[in-house]
Amino acid sequence: MLDFTQALRPKNFDEIVGQDHLSAEGSPLRTLCEKFALGHSFFYGPAGTGKTSIARIIAKTMDLPFYEFNATSLKIDQLRKIFEEYKNTLQQPLIFIDEVHRLAKNQQEVLLPVMENNSVIIIGASTENPFFSLTSAIRSRSMLFELKHITNIALNTLVTRACTIGELTLDESAQKYLVSSSGGDARAMLKLLEFAANLDTCITIKVLKSLRPNALAAGSSESGVHYDLISALIKSVRGSDENAAIYYLARLIEGGESADFIARRLVILASEDIGNANPQAMTLTASCLTSVSKIGFPEARIILAQAVIYLCGSPKSNAAYLAINEALESVRSGNILDIPPALQQNNGTGYLYPHDYGGYVKQNYLSKPMKFVDLKDIGYEKKIKDWLKSIKD
């Protein structure tokens, strides 16, 4: 039986397809490996984009002993045995953990000492952004690299290689369906081709559709479409077009996007684009995120749809987004003000307690005047603006 997944697995950086930002000569990741300077790293991105292959190439390039685990079956004793084996040696092993987002907190804590003293190199892979599943202690000791859906051009390159190895023929319609129905997942594409090749060396679209009747990503396999779809959803909500927003939500769901990822983006949107024009939007989307993480698809689609329609119908304000960005820029530019003595924790001399003055009293909270917040006359935010103005006037 043909095994294209193994036969076409890249053996060095030059053979990697579809991840030029990581594999091209001069790219940061490749350069660090070739200089034997790569530290603990975590790779995240869609399935079938080459995370495991890159980990193996790193081990080969840096000439490191390679140990491969999956977080769903990983035992702490397995790790401790490796740590002990290399404890008093000059050689670093590379420990690769797939599905790293599934690591329990106690398993993550076991990694901290060896990450701190660099006695091993830890590399993890996940289809989810590890920022949301790994502890801050782990993240602060490592680098994060994102893999992208593999473009149709790169997938066609793999098809050509596979056909050469397997002595296969595909007509144009068959190759187009093979690529477009795989959703940027090289492994899924090669597996479909593999099963078809074991039926006949002359592969037709009819055979492919008999094995995969529906596209894995419902047309979202074009270069960048994964990101374009979530961008289109956010911009449609921002523009209050409820029909467009629901359409792009359907595309994302049918394309295999996780409910958690969509919900997280909606929470961000609720704060960035709606803000205090409708503070309830943050509450609803936070509830949406909790709900979909507990329920999952297919029912999660209803919860997401409710949140999307609600956000479309909410008044919009980006005042909070602009205010914090401007304040951060000010601090980064060197505007570090002395905290007035009355506000300091262990001083407080001269502090006027607002509740003793009916809820508001004028006093200096900054050592010099600064303005970052520009509230808009929209929705509830107008009430906030009017209230602040009234008490200060």
C-alpha positions, 0 to 999 in steps of 0.5 A: 500500500502506498504511503505518500505521507511518509514518502513525501515527509520533508527531510530538510528545510529546503523540502518543506512546502507552504511555510516559507516564513519558517523554512526559507533560507534566512528566515529566523527559525531556520537561521537559529537552527543552523546556528545551533541557537534555537531555544524552547519553541511552540508551533501552532496552526491548522492540521496537516501543515507540517508541525511534526515535520519541522520538529524532526528537521530541527532535531536533525539540523541541530544534531539532537537526540529526538523524543516524540510524545503526544500530550494525550498519552504522555506520562510524567515518568517518561519525561523524568527518565529522559531528564535523568539520562541526560542530567550529567551530559553535555548533550541536549535532547529535543523533546517534541510534544504534539497536542501540547495544549492538552498538557495538564498544569502539573505536566507543564510544571515538570517542564519548567526546571529543565526549560530554565536550565536548558538541559533539554530543548522543549518543542510543542505543537498544537492546532490551537494557539498555546497562548491560551493553554500554556502557563505564563511561566512556560510562555516566558521561556519559549518562542511561538511560531505560527504555521499557516494553511498550505496554499494551493500552489504548494499543494499542487507541488506535493501532488506532482511529487506524489504522482511521480513517486506512485506513477499516477495520472490525474486529469485536470478536474481530479487534481483541482478537486483533490487540492481544493477539497483538502482545506490547506491540509497536506496530510488530508490531501495525500491520504485521499490520493493514497486511497484513490491510488490503491484503487486505480493508478488513473485517478478521476474526480469520480473516484475522489468524490466517492471517497470524499463527497464534501470539501473539508473546508467548504472552499476555504483552502485558498491561500490566506482564506482562513484568515480572510474569513475571520477578517470578513466576519469581524469587518461585517459585524463592525459594519453592522451587516448581519447577513454577511456576518452570518454567512462568514460564520457559516463558512468558518464553521463548515471549514472546520474552525474551532468554536473557541477560536471564533468566540475568542475573536468575538470577545475581542471585537466586543471590546475593540469595536463596541466597547462602552457603547454597549457594555453588555456586548462584552458580557454576552460574548464572554458567556458565549466563549464559556458556553461553546467551550463546554458544549461544542459543535453542532449546538455551538453554532446557535450560540455563536450565531446569537452572539454575532447577530447581537454584536451586529445590532449593537452601537459601535465605539472604538474609544477604549481601543484608541485610548489604551493604544495612545496611553501605551504609546505615551508610556513607551515614548518615555512619559513616566510620571511621578505618582502624586503623593496623595495616591501612593499606597504608603503615603496618602497624605492629602488624599480626598476620599470621593465618597465623603464628597458625594461621590466626586471631588476634584483633585490631581490624579496625574502629576501633569495633565494628559488626555487619552480618552475621547468618548463618543456620543454613541449608545451607552457611551454617550451616557458615560460621557455626559455623566463624567462631564456633568460631575466635573462641570 
